[in-house]
Amino acid sequence: MTERVLEGKVALITGAGRGIGRAVALGYAREGASLALCSRTKKELAATEKAVAELGAASLMQTCDVSREKDVERFVGRAIETFGRIDVLVNNAGVAHRPVALVELAPEEWDRVLATNLRGAWLVARAVIPHMVRQRRGSVINVSSWLGRDALVGYGAYGVSKWGLEGLTRYLALELKSARVRVNSVSPGYVATRMTDYRGSKPENVVDLLVYLASDASAGLTGQQLDVETWKRDLRVRRK
Ligand SMILES: NC(=O)c1ccc[n+]([C@@H]2O[C@H](COP(=O)([O-])OP(=O)(O)OC[C@H]3O[C@@H](n4cnc5c(N)ncnc54)[C@H](OP(=O)(O)O)[C@@H]3O)[C@@H](O)[C@H]2O)c1
């Protein structure tokens, strides 16, 4: 049997009910991690939890809106009560918006997108990181986008939220380096999920990179923006 690279690790994944978050939860379960999973839709979350249990992984699920401080504190508190530690945080929960010019975007829509994609990631990081600092190890993975490095007409609020997430990644990485807590971001490419009306590559395509970032194989790597396709290409070249 091959070694399971996340054996003994506890990973907390937001937005695990469907799409990329669900694929990562299953990938981590296969690699031996225990999981704390959240999203707002109980039915989807329960389906992920069942699939994870079938792979033999210990898990807890909790409905949680990452933009709400109390929800986040309750979820992270339960994860610590249950598992005693958190080794990996995947800030994956995210929302998009219909294409609209920034000047025509309703302020409520701006607030909704920024509240989940940026404030949410920060709130969860803020609740989890003190435990990682106490452990003197941890890996935070922020699921970003190429729109966090570039711009596309009509996707301003989403893009700004991901540029913010890249900034959050850099700042946290810098502030936490001496505590041995690593913080990196991932750009998944165009993935077939509800967010893209199921167009793009399979969500499973992103799993290898997220397993790598969660595992000790990426020890020392921090403050980086990694792109799934570039990483896979580089890996193929290194293996030749
Ligand atoms: N698909 C792509 O091509 C693509 C490309 C680049 C980046 N991304 C990023 O990848 C991440 C996952 O997206 P996806 O494509 O897998 O979309 P998805 O299928 O719509 O999944 C999003 C997940 O996030 C959860 N979520 C949304 N708002 C939340 C909130 N306030 N609190 C807690 N959970 C919340 C959703 O569940 P509930 O609605 O039930 O809460 C769902 O489980 C996002 O950050 C997205 O920006 C996706």
The ligand as an SDF file (V2000), in Angstrom:
LIG
                    3D

 48 52  0  0  0  0  0  0  0  0999 V2000
  -15.1090   27.1130  -10.8520 N   0  0  0  0  0  0  0  0  0  0  0  0
  -14.1080   27.8650  -11.3100 C   0  0  0  0  0  0  0  0  0  0  0  0
  -13.8070   27.9040  -12.5290 O   0  0  0  0  0  0  0  0  0  0  0  0
  -13.2760   28.6740  -10.3540 C   0  0  0  0  0  0  0  0  0  0  0  0
  -12.1800   29.3740  -10.8870 C   0  0  0  0  0  0  0  0  0  0  0  0
  -11.3820   30.1180  -10.0240 C   0  0  0  0  0  0  0  0  0  0  0  0
  -11.6610   30.1370   -8.6690 C   0  0  0  0  0  0  0  0  0  0  0  0
  -12.7390   29.4700   -8.1740 N   0  0  0  0  0  0  0  0  0  0  0  0
  -12.9890   29.5450   -6.7410 C   0  0  0  0  0  0  0  0  0  0  0  0
  -13.1410   28.2530   -6.2140 O   0  0  0  0  0  0  0  0  0  0  0  0
  -13.9210   28.3130   -5.0190 C   0  0  0  0  0  0  0  0  0  0  0  0
  -15.0070   27.2420   -5.0770 C   0  0  0  0  0  0  0  0  0  0  0  0
  -15.8870   27.5680   -6.1320 O   0  0  0  0  0  0  0  0  0  0  0  0
  -16.6720   26.4650   -7.0050 P   0  0  0  0  0  0  0  0  0  0  0  0
  -16.3300   26.7330   -8.4040 O   0  0  0  0  0  0  0  0  0  0  0  0
  -16.4720   25.1200   -6.4340 O   0  0  0  0  0  0  0  0  0  0  0  0
  -18.1850   26.9930   -6.7910 O   0  0  0  0  0  0  0  0  0  0  0  0
  -19.4960   26.2920   -6.2080 P   0  0  0  0  0  0  0  0  0  0  0  0
  -19.7180   24.9600   -6.8120 O   0  0  0  0  0  0  0  0  0  0  0  0
  -20.5540   27.3260   -6.3070 O   0  0  0  0  0  0  0  0  0  0  0  0
  -19.1190   26.0260   -4.6790 O   0  0  0  0  0  0  0  0  0  0  0  0
  -18.9730   27.0700   -3.7620 C   0  0  0  0  0  0  0  0  0  0  0  0
  -19.0350   26.4940   -2.3560 C   0  0  0  0  0  0  0  0  0  0  0  0
  -18.8840   27.5750   -1.4330 O   0  0  0  0  0  0  0  0  0  0  0  0
  -19.9830   27.5610   -0.5160 C   0  0  0  0  0  0  0  0  0  0  0  0
  -20.2710   28.9200   -0.0520 N   0  0  0  0  0  0  0  0  0  0  0  0
  -20.6410   29.9970   -0.7880 C   0  0  0  0  0  0  0  0  0  0  0  0
  -20.8350   31.0520    0.0110 N   0  0  0  0  0  0  0  0  0  0  0  0
  -20.5890   30.6440    1.2860 C   0  0  0  0  0  0  0  0  0  0  0  0
  -20.6380   31.2740    2.5470 C   0  0  0  0  0  0  0  0  0  0  0  0
  -20.9670   32.5730    2.6850 N   0  0  0  0  0  0  0  0  0  0  0  0
  -20.3080   30.5560    3.6530 N   0  0  0  0  0  0  0  0  0  0  0  0
  -19.9700   29.2450    3.5300 C   0  0  0  0  0  0  0  0  0  0  0  0
  -19.9120   28.5920    2.3690 N   0  0  0  0  0  0  0  0  0  0  0  0
  -20.2300   29.2860    1.2470 C   0  0  0  0  0  0  0  0  0  0  0  0
  -21.1220   26.9460   -1.3360 C   0  0  0  0  0  0  0  0  0  0  0  0
  -22.1430   26.3940   -0.5380 O   0  0  0  0  0  0  0  0  0  0  0  0
  -23.4470   27.2060   -0.0380 P   0  0  0  0  0  0  0  0  0  0  0  0
  -23.9140   28.0340   -1.1930 O   0  0  0  0  0  0  0  0  0  0  0  0
  -24.3570   26.1160    0.3730 O   0  0  0  0  0  0  0  0  0  0  0  0
  -22.9680   28.0130    1.1210 O   0  0  0  0  0  0  0  0  0  0  0  0
  -20.3790   25.8360   -2.0660 C   0  0  0  0  0  0  0  0  0  0  0  0
  -20.2260   24.7130   -1.2320 O   0  0  0  0  0  0  0  0  0  0  0  0
  -14.4570   29.7450   -4.9430 C   0  0  0  0  0  0  0  0  0  0  0  0
  -13.6820   30.4940   -4.0430 O   0  0  0  0  0  0  0  0  0  0  0  0
  -14.2690   30.2620   -6.3570 C   0  0  0  0  0  0  0  0  0  0  0  0
  -14.1310   31.6660   -6.3920 O   0  0  0  0  0  0  0  0  0  0  0  0
  -13.5510   28.7340   -8.9860 C   0  0  0  0  0  0  0  0  0  0  0  0
  1  2  1  0
  2  3  2  0
  2  4  1  0
  4  5  1  0
  4 48  2  0
  5  6  2  0
  6  7  1  0
  7  8  2  0
  8  9  1  0
  8 48  1  0
  9 10  1  0
  9 46  1  0
 10 11  1  0
 11 12  1  0
 11 44  1  0
 12 13  1  0
 13 14  1  0
 14 15  2  0
 14 16  1  0
 14 17  1  0
 17 18  1  0
 18 19  2  0
 18 20  1  0
 18 21  1  0
 21 22  1  0
 22 23  1  0
 23 24  1  0
 23 42  1  0
 24 25  1  0
 25 26  1  0
 25 36  1  0
 26 27  1  0
 26 35  1  0
 27 28  2  0
 28 29  1  0
 29 30  1  0
 29 35  2  0
 30 31  1  0
 30 32  2  0
 32 33  1  0
 33 34  2  0
 34 35  1  0
 36 37  1  0
 36 42  1  0
 37 38  1  0
 38 39  2  0
 38 40  1  0
 38 41  1  0
 42 43  1  0
 44 45  1  0
 44 46  1  0
 46 47  1  0
M  CHG  2   8   1  16  -1
M  END
$$$$
